[in-house]
Amino acid sequence: MNRVQKIACFVLAVMAITLSATAATVAILYYKCGMPTARSGFGILGFLGLAGLANVIFRPKKGKVEFDERDALIHKRSMILAYSTFWLIFVFGSMTAWAIIGPEGHISVNVLPLMVCGAGILVVTVQSVAILIQYGWRNKNNE
């Protein structure tokens, strides 16, 4: 497994663990304490920042080429797929909200940070999955 694959696996693991822990915490707090207290469970989403440590944990080795033309093409394709998926979901979600609420309805501004957080999670997750799929889930050097 090369460095890019290791980073993608690490990011997906952090995402899965953090989102699972957040969902469980919010559900338990909602059941025990009600909605105002349950919102505090979203603080666990701060652990998504650990995904940013992937580049520090998996540093490139000195004197070794870690990123060639194929890797650059895979990275470019995964970014295109991630942002294309983001725009499809964003437009579909916006139009669905408009269709449900109607042109005279209002959406709270508290939804905006949730949209930004959700968009970031979506883009990073799709990009990581696309990287792993393009590499074929195996070692790059075995080809």
Secondary structure, 3 states (H helix, E strand, C coil): CCHHHHHHHHHHHHHHHHHHHHHHHHHHHHHHHCHHHHHHHHHHHHHHHHHHHHHHHCCCCCCCCCCCHHHHHHHHHHHHHHHHHHHHHHHHHHHHHHHHHCCCCCCCCCHHHHHHHHHHHHHHHHHHHHHHHHHCCCCHHHC
